[in-house]
Amino acid sequence: MTMMKTLKLTAAAVALTASTAVAEDVEVLHWWTSGGEAAALNVLKDDLAGNDIGWQDMPVAGGGGGNAMTVLRARVTSGNAPTAVQMLGFDIQDWAAEGALANLNALAEEQKWNDVIPAAIQRFSTNDGAWVAAPVNVHSTNWVWANKALMDELGLEQPQSWDELVAAMEAAEAAGYTALAHGGQAWQDATIFDAVAMATGGPEFYQAAFVDLDEEALGSDTMKEAFDRMATLRGFVDDNFSGRDWNLATAMVINGEALFQMMGDWAKGEFLNAGKVPGQDFACFRFPGTQDQVTFNSDQFAMFKQGDMVSGEQSYLAESILSPTFQIAFNKVKGSVPARTDLDASELDACGQQGYEDFKAAAASGNLYGSMAHGHANPAAVKNAMYDVITAHFNGEYDSAAAVEELVTAVQINK
């Protein structure tokens, strides 16, 4: 370890590394490959470089992270785990249960993470009393992104209800625009369904169906109504949506080809990367009917065991990720909000400030819910089974009544 690096590690980091060899670099496996995502990742790379820590980049394309997890499994099986891995939700818990993740408790105690990270986020950062991952951000998934010029041209105000949302899309379609930009991939279909289900049934229904996996909620008339609304949305999607990456759908809104996209707030990073200004070039608002709730996923970096102790580089990476300065700088670029609730967010743009206030309010009121679509409501086997049903319905393979029956069966088999 160089002198510069030693001086900049915390006391906890030094204690953790006292009896183990330290790697020169951190090798980081992630799936942040779009323009906005790559720009945000550079904030972390630059921070580490400024502290004499090298970065070995291991990007694996695929917006939902599924491809990255396949690569990770192969690396770990071969005994060559990366230093740190971007992870979501239950994937963190699964790897922790296998004993593959390093214990960050000494650093967490020193940095008082328990005091500034909401319990809903800690649910995935910790396992069996041990901190095993550092949350980089909190993304919320129940957003609608709109082209402001098209809204003005069509004389549209922000929709406050499902009926107003449908009316706005009808107006766009009548004017010759694509009403809803969407990519036909299972995780994207499920992202929309997340918001639709929350709006249709409310938070108690969402909790019962997607977290508790209650069969009555899963098989209810409310669930059928949610599928009916998905069928309505399908009618506003262009014919070339199949297989389209999410950021290409965002580009349709940026370029004025489409009015709306229903996507998590990582979409904002694409707008910002294109030089667009919130409130001027694009509008952001909660999916109508979910204005008081936040469905979230949290990108976290899990530190894989490299020996008996946490390395100095791993410890510094975790500390850097949760530092107030980095949390603001990173999330300003990424489109998400800080995972800490104690920060001054005035440097964030208008959408970011709204998102941060929404996040803190939801955490305080108990309305912060892990996203089913992004692995924060139920384990991967259940999530993937839900994906299959939601996508089959969206593609017209099931009507809504059949989709409800299939959903109940899929959960029964996989939970």
Secondary structure, 3 states (H helix, E strand, C coil): CCHHHHHHCCHHHHHHHCCCCCCCEEEEEECCCCHHHHHHHHHHHHHHHCCCCEEEEEECCCCCCHHHHHHHHHHHHCCCCCCEEEECHHHHHHHHHCCCECCCHHHHHHHCHHHHCCHHHHHHHEECCEECEEECCEEECCEEEEEHHHHHHHCCCCCCCHHHHHHHHHHHHHCCCEEEECCECHHHHHHHHHHHHHHHHHHHHHHHHHHCCCHHHHCCHHHHHHHHHHHHHHCCECCCCECCCHHHHHHHHHCCCEEEEECCCCHHHHHHHCCCCECCCEEEEECCCCCCCEEEECCEEEEECCCCCCCHHHHHHHHHHCCHHHHHHHHHHHCCECCCCCCCCCCCCHHHHHHHHHHHHHHHHCCEEECCCCCCCCCHHHHHHHHHHHHHHHCCCCCHHHHHHHHHHHHHHHC
